[in-house]
Amino acid sequence: MKKIFILFVTSALFISAKVKADEGMWLPLLVERLNYVDMQKMGCHLTAEEIYSVNHSSIKDAIVSINNGRCTGSMISSEGLLLTNHHCAYNYIQNHSTVEKDYLKNGFWALNRIEELRNDKLTATFLISMEDVSGKILPYLKDNLSESERKAIVDSLSSIIEKQAVKGNLYTAKVIPFFEGNEYYLFITETYKDVRLVGAPPEAIGKFGGDTDNWMWPRETGDFSLFRIYMSPEGTPAEYSKKNVPYKPKYSLPISLKGVKKDDFTMILGFPGTTDRFITSYGVKLTLELNTAKVKIRKSILSIMSEDMKASKEVDIKYASKYAVISNYYKYYIGQSEQLEKLKIYDKKVAIENSFIAWYSNNPTLKKKYGTVLDEISKLNDNVRKYAITYSYYREAIMQGIELLVFANSYEELYKQLKIGAEEDTLNRLTQTFTYAAKQFFKNYNIGTDTKKCSAMMEMFNDDVPKEFLPDIYTTIQNKYKESISAYVDEMYNKSIFVSKDKLLEFLAKADYKKLDKDLGYITMISFYNKYKEVAELYNNAKLELAGKTRLFVDGIIEQNKDKKYYPNANSTMRLTYGKISDYNPSPSKSFGYYTTLKDLIDKENHDNSDFEVPPKLKQLYESKDYGKYSTDGEMRTCFISNNDQTGGMSGSPVINGNGELVGVAFDINWEATSVPILFDENYQRSIEVDIKYMLFIIDKYAGATNIIKELTLKE
């Protein structure tokens, strides 16, 4: 009989006696078989088919993957209205902002369809169906295959399955491994590319608490925004066009005005990024080491950006989104390391491994199969570590830290076409594309800030990366610039075409690859990226070998615990989590309720800290208690928490009550739960959510965008 692999982890990991209903990122396809009874007991009044169905409209049809899993959103009207987080929209709000029209500071509300704003490179993807295709792949994977041979077979079979699945339609198909390659599922999706900004509160509401409160509870943040998906007049996905019409979703979520109370059932559907809950003790040690490096790099970048942003309003707007992205996980890595150590996760992993060894040791058959796997994982993990730190430095310091090099890298295709003497039509198309991209790039670029970051990152890279992994540009710096990185950087930024819009547009008007051959920015980019590709290949090969032994270890863990249910690690595919509204008591001296209020927000106002500014109009609404129908027991609640299992990628996910009604939007987890990709702990895990009634209050009473309210289905 085929095993159902659904990962089970608690504070004691695999040792605990039973599955906690509030733990797990479950595949919606399997909810009826695995979760439905537990969900009913907790207060879910929906049928399994109302949650997930291929043949009929269901809640899964209202769930949207934004930019391939970067965030989640949900459909809340029959006119294509999409609800997600403010921080998920932040980059697009910033792109539309100027000193004269500062939508970050003042918010943005389209009072009609004409005012909605176009967003390039913003996509909305819907899940059409998922299917277990393990039986079409696993029989061809023999035990004696090398990992590269195994991968080649999986890729070939997956390609055949995918092509057959989308033959004759406009969908996209992808076969994705689960349980480290012990199962495979086919996902069919449909992606829309015309997604327009409809509304966003000012960041004093949408980002209230800022970096200070990030990853913390209590919170009072109105972290939400609104988009609208458009389709062609024929009803199919289409690029932006004025002729496009609002998308008609198969299902949109009704909205509850009843409010939430303690112990209410909550269900969240979204697209969690990655978890690694089968990670070994060796992997935990490496994670801590990598986090230390990432924190060091990001701290330096953020310090430089912050200084320039404080000195100039123009730079502040240009770098607001970039700063937020880097800052978010800077703080997260600090929290994760702290919690991994506090919860003694390494020791718990060792205990699991010792239990595993004891299980197979007295059985010759099991010992033959699993007896060497942990030793092999240990050795292979050492090999991964050899490249992992350097790989992180390339990704964090160079590709995230130096904008010139990232931008110059996008010109490789143009360089190749110029060098081979491509046809004029091809070159014209490319130069037009790059001309548009240049205008977009320099809208959010400050040469002074990037120069400082480049100098700091190249110095740090030189100091911390093993010499064997340094690009050859450092030899040039040593020989021609007397080892002065700052002198090299200054000359590069003075001469390169990639830091000047005028120089770059002049180049594109008469493009010549020979000019790129002489450009210091392009030369430096090629040097870094060529060496990065070498390191990446070594790193990925080492990870591939480790993955094979990890797959065997996971198989053994599941075999050891046959009577347990296991859910797969998150991998940006749709998942369902369920739990309850819950208080939070992280320690004997700390106890927090399950919701916060507008009064709490007002009480946090601090004129000396921009994270806690309160818009005057919001204060007026509070003082007059003008809450309309959006208050709960006379209070204007802002946020609440539940014990749902979630991680990155589920930002913007709808929080749904037992009747299938929208009650909130997930936007964060608490500090004590930042170890969640590796461990779910029932005592510490909390999902932080914006109350839907607070969002409606902001839209209606604060913004006066009653056109939006009229679109919604409100349940009294």
Secondary structure, DSSP 8 states (H G I E B T S, - for coil): ----------TTGGGSSS--TT---B-GGGHHHHTHHHHHHHT--S-HHHHS-SSS--GGGGEEEETTTTEEEEE-STT-EEEE-HHHHHHHHHHT--SSS-HHHH-EE-SSGGG-B--TT--EEEEEEEEE-GGGTGGG--TT--HHHHHHHHHHHHHHHHHHHTTTSS-EEEEEEEGGGTEEEEEEEEEE-EEEEEEE--HHHHTTTHHHHTT-SS------EEEEEEE-TTSS--S--TT-EE---S----EE-S---TT-EEEEEE---B--TT--HHHHHHHHHHHHHHHHHHHHHHHHHHHHHHH-HHHHHHHHHHHHHHHHHHHHHHHHHHHHHHTTHHHHHHHHHHHHHHHHHT-HHHHHHHTTHHHHHHHHHHHHHHHHHHHHHIIIIITTT-HHHHHHHTTHHHHHHHHTT--HHHHHHHHHHHHHHHHHHHHT--HHHHHHHHHHHHHHHHHHS-GGGS-THHHHHHHHSTT-HHHHHHHHHHH-GGG-HHHHHHHHHT--HHHHHH-HHHHHHHHHHHHHHHHHHHHHHHHHHHHHHHHHHHHHHHHHTTTS------BSS-EEEEEEB--EEEETTEEE-SEEEHHHHHHT--TT-GGG---HHHHHHHHHT--GGG-BTTB-EEEEEE-----TT-TT-EEE-TTS-EEEEEEEE-GGGTTTTT---TTT--EEEEEHHHHHHIIIIIT--HHHHHHS-EE-
